[in-house]
Amino acid sequence: MEWVKVFHIMMFTSWFAGLFYLPRLFVNHAMAESGAVQQQLAVMERKLYRFVTPMMWLTVLSGAVMAYDMWAYFGHVLWFWLKVGVVVLLVAYHFYCGHLVQVFAHSQNARSHVFYRFFNEIPVFGLVAVVIFVIVRPFL
């Protein structure tokens, strides 16, 4: 099970790298005035989203394998269910980023770069919460 944990850590680290960088591309895209720059950013956004989406699924899958292996312990502790809730929200955030990739690809963005600067911070709160739930294990 230690190898599954190693794989899980590698996948969520890669997934979060994408969750941190993709919204930053949205900031730049919302600020860009040149059509060529906007087109290049749209390509970068699409490629990054396609690259990190499998890592999201592998994070969820490896986490589910570990939870299944330890179900007798994890199944009844509050911190575990709070962590699962945060992961569900992060997956929803990921899919919303995919929607935004399409919005930018079709030049339909109606939001300013300021919105995306705040939007860019959401995964930070998710990461902090997950790390606290896994390491500190409050409500145990």
C-alpha positions in Angstrom: 0.0 0.0 0.0 3.0 2.3 0.4 3.5 2.3 -3.4 -0.1 3.4 -3.8 0.5 6.2 -1.4 3.7 7.3 -3.3 1.7 7.2 -6.5 -1.1 9.2 -4.9 1.2 11.9 -3.7 2.9 12.2 -7.1 -0.5 12.4 -8.9 -2.0 15.0 -6.6 1.2 17.1 -6.7 1.0 17.1 -10.5 -2.8 17.8 -10.5 -2.3 20.7 -8.1 0.5 22.1 -10.3 -2.1 22.3 -13.0 -4.8 23.7 -10.7 -2.4 26.5 -9.7 -1.1 27.3 -13.2 -4.3 27.0 -15.3 -6.2 29.9 -13.6 -3.0 31.9 -13.8 -3.2 31.5 -17.6 -6.8 32.7 -17.3 -5.6 35.9 -15.7 -3.1 36.5 -18.5 -5.7 35.6 -21.1 -8.3 38.0 -19.6 -5.6 40.8 -19.7 -4.3 40.0 -23.3 -5.3 42.5 -26.0 -3.5 40.9 -28.9 -5.5 38.2 -30.8 -2.3 36.2 -31.4 -1.5 36.2 -27.6 -5.1 35.2 -26.8 -4.8 32.4 -29.3 -1.5 31.1 -27.9 -2.9 31.2 -24.3 -6.0 29.3 -25.5 -3.7 26.6 -26.8 -1.7 26.5 -23.6 -4.9 26.3 -21.5 -6.3 23.4 -23.6 -3.0 21.4 -23.5 -2.5 21.9 -19.8 -6.1 20.9 -19.0 -5.8 17.8 -21.1 -2.5 17.0 -19.4 -3.6 17.3 -15.8 -7.1 15.8 -16.1 -5.8 12.2 -16.1 -3.8 13.1 -13.0 -7.0 14.2 -11.3 -8.6 10.9 -12.1 -5.5 9.0 -10.9 -5.4 11.0 -7.7 -9.1 10.1 -7.0 -8.6 6.4 -8.0 -5.4 5.9 -5.8 -7.1 7.7 -2.9 -10.1 5.4 -3.3 -7.9 2.4 -3.3 -6.2 3.6 0.0 -9.6 4.4 1.5 -10.9 0.9 0.6 -7.9 -0.7 2.1 -8.4 1.2 5.4 -12.2 1.4 5.4 -12.5 -0.1 8.8 -10.6 2.9 10.2 -11.5 5.7 7.7 -15.2 4.9 7.3 -16.2 6.4 10.6 -13.9 9.4 11.2 -15.0 12.9 10.5 -11.7 14.2 9.2 -11.8 11.6 6.4 -15.3 12.7 5.2 -14.3 16.4 5.4 -11.3 15.6 3.2 -13.5 13.7 0.8 -15.8 16.8 0.7 -12.9 19.1 -0.1 -11.7 16.7 -2.9 -15.2 16.7 -4.4 -15.1 20.5 -4.4 -11.7 20.5 -6.0 -12.9 18.1 -8.7 -15.8 20.4 -9.4 -13.3 23.3 -9.6 -11.3 21.3 -12.0 -14.3 20.7 -14.3 -15.2 24.4 -14.0 -11.7 25.2 -15.2 -12.4 22.9 -18.2 -15.5 25.0 -18.9 -13.5 28.2 -18.7 -10.9 26.7 -21.2 -13.8 26.4 -23.6 -15.1 29.9 -22.8 -11.7 31.4 -23.6 -11.2 29.1 -26.7 -14.4 30.6 -28.2 -13.5 34.2 -27.1 -16.6 34.4 -24.9 -15.0 35.5 -21.7 -16.9 38.2 -19.9 -14.9 38.5 -16.7 -11.9 40.6 -15.8 -8.5 39.5 -14.8 -9.4 40.6 -11.3 -12.0 37.8 -11.1 -9.5 35.3 -12.2 -6.9 36.5 -9.7 -9.3 35.6 -6.9 -10.4 32.4 -8.7 -6.7 31.4 -8.8 -6.5 31.3 -5.0 -9.3 28.7 -4.5 -7.1 25.6 -4.8 -4.7 27.0 -2.2 -7.5 26.8 0.4 -8.4 23.3 -0.8 -4.8 22.1 -0.5 -4.4 23.6 3.0 -7.6 21.9 4.2 -6.6 18.5 2.8 -3.2 18.7 4.3 -4.6 19.6 7.7 -7.2 16.8 7.5 -4.5 14.2 6.6 -1.7 15.3 8.8 -3.4 16.8 11.9 -6.6 14.6 11.6 -8.8 16.9 13.6 -12.0 15.5 15.1 -10.4 12.2 15.6 
